[in-house]
Amino acid sequence: MKHLKKYTIIGIIFVLLKGTLDHFLYDWSGQNAIVGLFTPINESIWEHMKLLFYPMLLYSLFLIVKFRKTYSCITSSLCFGIIMGTILIPVFFYAYTSILGNDIFILDIGTFILSILIAFWLSYKLTLSCRLEPYTALLCCLVIVLWLCFMYFTYHPPGTRIFQDPTALQSA
């Protein structure tokens, strides 16, 4: 259990740092289309969900390989954490902006950090309890569906609000 806690804390730091770097990677790459599949290509909420999804997915794959024999429930727990953390980004964003009327940069950062903390806390607790083990296949499928959505909607976004780049709307 001590090792899992240590690796959970390392994961929080990894996702926080990698997600922060990923925010800038698309522009740093000269707006490379392949890089854009894994990093935000604009300022939409949908694209910012990638900041948690991909780094946590990457780290989760590492944890699953490292701990799957020690913690039989780690796959289901990490998949649940990835899904919940990713979903919490728009939930927190739209909750606070509906109350305040506009977005505030420091609260956007807080949303990102809080979503990461909750995602890893849920993953840690559920790994120890094994409550989600019967749903492993379903949770893995949901992560794959979310991944496919990121792949497709990056360059073919629907016209709904979550996919709209607020900076593009302001300049129009």
C-alpha positions as CSV (number, residue, x, y, z in Angstrom):
1,M,0.0,0.0,0.0
2,K,2.9,2.3,0.7
3,H,4.3,1.9,-2.8
4,L,0.9,2.6,-4.3
5,K,0.5,5.8,-2.4
6,K,4.0,6.9,-3.4
7,Y,3.3,6.2,-7.1
8,T,0.0,7.9,-6.8
9,I,1.7,11.1,-5.6
10,I,4.3,10.8,-8.4
11,G,1.4,10.4,-10.8
12,I,-0.3,13.6,-9.6
13,I,3.0,15.5,-10.2
14,F,3.6,13.8,-13.5
15,V,0.1,14.6,-14.9
16,L,0.3,18.2,-13.5
17,L,3.7,18.8,-15.2
18,K,3.0,16.9,-18.4
19,G,-0.5,18.5,-18.8
20,T,1.0,21.9,-18.3
21,L,3.7,21.4,-20.9
22,D,1.1,19.8,-23.2
23,H,-0.8,23.1,-23.2
24,F,1.9,24.7,-25.2
25,L,3.2,21.7,-27.2
26,Y,0.9,22.2,-30.2
27,D,2.2,25.7,-30.9
28,W,5.8,24.7,-30.1
29,S,5.5,22.0,-32.7
30,G,4.5,24.5,-35.4
31,Q,0.9,23.3,-35.1
32,N,1.8,19.8,-36.1
33,A,-1.5,17.8,-36.8
34,I,-0.3,14.7,-35.1
35,V,0.8,16.6,-32.0
36,G,-2.7,18.2,-32.1
37,L,-4.3,14.8,-31.6
38,F,-2.8,14.6,-28.2
39,T,-2.6,18.2,-27.1
40,P,-5.0,21.1,-27.2
41,I,-5.2,22.8,-30.6
42,N,-7.3,25.7,-29.3
43,E,-8.7,27.1,-26.0
44,S,-12.0,25.1,-26.0
45,I,-12.9,23.2,-22.9
46,W,-13.0,20.0,-24.9
47,E,-9.4,20.5,-26.0
48,H,-8.3,21.2,-22.4
49,M,-9.7,17.9,-21.3
50,K,-6.8,16.4,-23.1
51,L,-4.4,17.9,-20.5
52,L,-5.6,15.4,-18.0
53,F,-6.7,12.5,-20.2
54,Y,-3.5,11.8,-22.1
55,P,-0.9,12.2,-19.3
56,M,-3.0,10.2,-16.9
57,L,-3.6,7.5,-19.5
58,L,0.1,7.3,-20.1
59,Y,0.9,7.1,-16.4
60,S,-1.9,4.6,-15.9
61,L,-0.4,2.3,-18.4
62,F,2.8,2.4,-16.5
63,L,1.1,1.7,-13.2
64,I,-1.0,-1.2,-14.6
65,V,2.2,-2.9,-15.9
66,K,4.0,-2.3,-12.6
67,F,1.2,-3.2,-10.2
68,R,-1.3,-5.5,-12.0
69,K,-0.1,-8.5,-10.1
70,T,-0.1,-6.8,-6.7
71,Y,-3.3,-4.9,-7.1
72,S,-5.8,-6.9,-9.3
73,C,-8.2,-3.9,-9.4
74,I,-5.8,-1.3,-10.6
75,T,-7.0,-1.3,-14.2
76,S,-10.6,-0.7,-13.5
77,S,-9.7,2.0,-10.9
78,L,-7.4,3.9,-13.1
79,C,-9.9,3.8,-16.0
80,F,-12.5,5.2,-13.7
81,G,-10.1,7.9,-12.5
82,I,-9.2,8.9,-16.1
83,I,-12.9,9.2,-17.0
84,M,-13.9,11.1,-13.9
85,G,-11.0,13.4,-13.9
86,T,-11.5,14.2,-17.6
87,I,-15.3,14.8,-17.1
88,L,-14.7,17.0,-14.0
89,I,-12.8,19.6,-16.0
90,P,-15.9,20.8,-17.9
91,V,-18.1,20.2,-14.8
92,F,-16.1,22.5,-12.6
93,F,-15.5,25.0,-15.4
94,Y,-19.2,25.4,-16.3
95,A,-20.2,25.3,-12.6
96,Y,-18.0,28.2,-11.7
97,T,-18.5,30.2,-14.9
98,S,-22.3,29.9,-14.5
99,I,-22.0,31.4,-11.0
100,L,-19.4,34.1,-11.8
101,G,-20.5,34.9,-15.4
102,N,-17.1,34.5,-16.9
103,D,-13.9,32.5,-16.7
104,I,-11.0,33.4,-14.5
105,F,-7.5,32.1,-15.3
106,I,-6.6,31.1,-11.7
107,L,-9.9,29.2,-11.4
108,D,-9.1,27.4,-14.7
109,I,-5.8,26.3,-13.2
110,G,-7.6,25.3,-10.0
111,T,-10.1,23.3,-12.0
112,F,-7.2,21.4,-13.7
113,I,-5.4,20.7,-10.4
114,L,-8.6,19.7,-8.5
115,S,-9.6,17.3,-11.3
116,I,-6.2,15.6,-11.2
117,L,-6.3,15.3,-7.4
118,I,-9.8,13.8,-7.5
119,A,-9.0,11.4,-10.4
120,F,-6.0,10.0,-8.6
121,W,-7.7,9.9,-5.2
122,L,-10.6,7.9,-6.7
123,S,-8.2,5.6,-8.5
124,Y,-6.2,5.0,-5.3
125,K,-9.2,4.4,-3.1
126,L,-10.9,2.1,-5.6
127,T,-7.7,0.1,-6.2
128,L,-7.7,-0.7,-2.5
129,S,-11.5,-1.5,-2.3
130,C,-11.8,-3.4,-5.6
131,R,-15.4,-2.3,-6.0
132,L,-15.1,-1.7,-9.7
133,E,-13.3,-4.9,-10.7
134,P,-16.5,-6.4,-12.2
135,Y,-16.7,-3.4,-14.5
136,T,-13.1,-3.5,-15.8
137,A,-14.1,-4.3,-19.4
138,L,-16.7,-1.6,-19.5
139,L,-14.4,1.0,-18.0
140,C,-11.7,0.2,-20.5
141,C,-14.1,0.4,-23.3
142,L,-15.3,3.8,-22.1
143,V,-11.7,5.1,-22.0
144,I,-11.2,3.8,-25.6
145,V,-14.4,5.6,-26.6
146,L,-13.2,8.8,-25.0
147,W,-9.9,8.4,-26.8
148,L,-11.6,7.9,-30.1
149,C,-13.7,11.0,-29.5
150,F,-10.6,13.0,-28.8
151,M,-9.1,11.7,-32.1
152,Y,-12.1,12.5,-34.2
153,F,-13.3,15.7,-32.6
154,T,-9.9,17.4,-32.6
155,Y,-10.3,18.2,-36.2
156,H,-14.0,17.6,-36.7
157,P,-15.7,19.3,-33.7
158,P,-19.4,19.6,-33.4
159,G,-20.8,23.1,-33.1
160,T,-21.7,22.8,-29.4
161,R,-20.3,25.1,-26.8
162,I,-17.8,22.7,-25.2
163,F,-16.0,22.4,-28.6
164,Q,-15.9,26.1,-29.3
165,D,-12.7,28.1,-28.9
166,P,-13.7,31.1,-26.8
167,T,-10.8,33.2,-28.2
168,A,-12.1,32.6,-31.7
169,L,-15.6,33.6,-30.7
170,Q,-14.3,36.9,-29.1
171,S,-12.4,37.9,-32.3
172,A,-15.3,37.1,-34.6
